[in-house]
Structures are given as C-alpha cells and as structure tokens.
C-alpha cells in the first residue's frame, strides 16, 4: 500500500523531500515501476472510457 501511495503522490508531483527520501530507502524500485505502469494504464483506460461515455 505504501508503494501505491508513493506512486500516486508521484503522479501529482507533490511530495515533501523527507517523505521522498524515506520512500527511496524503504520501497523496492521494481514494485514502484510495476505499480506506476499499472496506474498509468488505468488512467489511460479511464480517459478512454470517459470519452466514449461523453461522445456517443
């Protein structure tokens, strides 16, 4: 869950330096990359679904 939270903060681009340093020390980079790819895919699919819902 900490990895998901760190990736979501990264998507927003808002993160305190102390929290960033703590994440770097404790989280696995492979997990961060995997969660980031999944979150980006979900974001793109959500945008596609929204466009198809608005524009018939």
N, C-alpha and C positions, 0 to 999 in steps of 0.2 A: 504494500500500500504506500510505503514511503517513496518508492520509485515512481508510482503513478502521480503522486502529489508533486514530486520534483519535476517530472516531465510537464505537467500542466502549468506549473509556475514558469517553466522554460518557454512554453508556448506563449504565455502572456508577456514574457520578457521582464517581469518584475520579481526580483529576488534580492534579499539582503546578502551582502558579501559573507557574513558569518554563516548563514544558512547554506550558501553555496559551497563554502569550504567544508562544512560538515557533511554535505551530500557527497562531495568528491571523496572524502575519506571513508565513508561508510557504504556507499552503493556500488554495485557491480556495473561496470561500463556496458557489458553485454546486455544486461537487463534493461538499462536505460535506452540503449539503441533499439532493442526489441519493442519496448513499450512505446517509444517515440514513433516507430514505424506503424504500429497498430493504431495509435491515436491519430496520426496523420491520415491514415486510410479511412478511419471512422469519420474524421472531419470532412474529407472529400466526398465520401458517400452520403453524408448528411447534407452537404451542399447540393449534391445532385438530386437527392430526394426532395429537398426544399424547392428547387427549380421546377422539377416535374410536378410538384403539388400546386405551385403558383401558376405555372404556364401549362395549361392542358394540352 
